[in-house]
């Protein structure tokens, strides 16, 4: 529970490094958090949990959405997650705004760059 975007002004940083292998855990990526696969190829580290590695919008208020979802990153893994986030859309969710790189990632299903809640529309991706 609690406020979804807590940690924005936290003083702790986290880095989760995963050796090559197969993981069935769901890894929510919050403020000041890095998730890194240590394989030579993104296919060497696979996340197969329903949600896998994911980042939800910082606020369910559609005026804010993902605008305050930043200062995090993930790279170097394969996602086979198949969680249905909304409608019939399933896959990896990365609903972020800025300063939130997603690099060297192979996504088998959809890559969702926004989270559709309460009638909000998708923003722009750069």
N, C-alpha and C positions, 0 to 999 in steps of 0.2 A: 504494500500500500504506500501511502504517502504521495507527495508531489512528484510527478514524473521527471521533471528536469532538475531534481535536487543534485547537488554536486557541482553546479556551474562555477562556484567560487571556492571549491575545495582546494586544499593545499597538498593533497596526495596525488601521485601519478601511478599508473599501473601499466605494466607490459606483460602480456601473456604470450609466451613462446612455446610453440608446439613442434615437437620432433616429428619426423615423417611417420605417418600412421593413419589410422581410421578412427574417427571420434564420433560418438553418437550424442554428445552433449549439445545443449543450446547455450550459446555464448552471447548474452546481451552486451553491447559495447556502449559504455557510458562516457561521461566527461573524463578527459585526461587518461584515456585507455587506448592501448595499442594491442591488436591481436596479430601475431606474426607466425606464419608457417615457415619452418626452417629447412624445407626440402630444396633440392636443386630446381625442381619444377613445381608449379602450383599443384599438379596432380599428386605429388608425394604426400601432401597433407590434406586429408578429406574430412569435411564435416558433413555428417549424414543425419544429424538430429532433425526433428520436424522443422524447427526454426533455424538451426545451425548458428552461424555467426550473423547477428542482425542488429539493427539500430532503429528503434521506433522514434517517431516524432517526439520532441520534448514537451509538447503540450497538446491536449485534445481540443483546445480552443482553436477553432478554424481560422481565427484572425492571426494566430501565432504559428500554429502548425510546427514545421521544422525550422522556423527562422531562428530559434535559439538552440538548435541541435548542432553543435560544432565541437572542435577540440577533441577529436578522436580519429582513429584510423584502423585499417585492416589490410593485410596483404599476404600474398604467398600461399594460397590454399585453393582447394576446390570445394565448391558448395553443391551438394545434392539435396539440399533442403526442399521440402515440398509442402510447407505449411500454407494453408489458405488464409491469406490476410484479409481479403474482402472479395465479395462476389465469387467468381470462379478463378481468380488470379492467385497463383501459388508460386512460391520460390523464395529467394533471398530478399529481405527487406533492408534497404539502406536509405532511410528517410532523413537526410541531413541537409544542412545549409551551406556551410563553408568550413574551411580548415578541417576537413574530414576526408582525407584521401582513401580511396579504395583502389589498390594497385595489385597487378599480377594475380588476378582472381579468375578462375574458371567457374562459371555458373551454369549448371546443367538445366535448370528450369528458368523461370522468369527472374529478372533482376528488377525489383521494384524500387524506384528512386523517390517515391512519395508514399504517404499513407493516407488513404481516402477515408475520412471520417466526417460525419455530420454535414455532408454536402459540400465539402471543400474541393477545389479543383487542384490538379497537379501543377506544380510550379515548373520553373525552367531548370534544366540541367546544363552545366557547362563542362 
